[in-house]
Amino acid sequence: MRAILVLIGLLALGVVAAMATGMLTINQQTGGSLPTVSVQGGELPKVSAETGSVGIGNTAKTVEVPTVEMKKATVVLPTIDVKQAPAASPTPAAK
């Protein structure tokens, strides 16, 4: 399947390249037109639908809720010390 797609892609690239270089010119000889379509009268289907209902409200209830307690503790944290390299001194010009 991939091989067929690759061949079609290469063929398309070849046609585009031939048209771009002027080796292939395509001219339309006669005009085209869309086919005529006639639509006869019809009738939509009759549909009956019943839906349920959704009620939204509030109710007061007593529930257990977790509490969060904050306390101070000493912990060891890693640190990073960054020092810039010293500026390079200019080298004397070669004689």
Secondary structure, 3 states (H helix, E strand, C coil): CHHHHHHHHHHHHHHHHHHHCCCCCCCCCCCCCCCCCCCCCCCCCCCCCCCCCCCCCCCCCCCCCCCCCCCCCCCCCCCCCCCCCCCCCCCCCCC
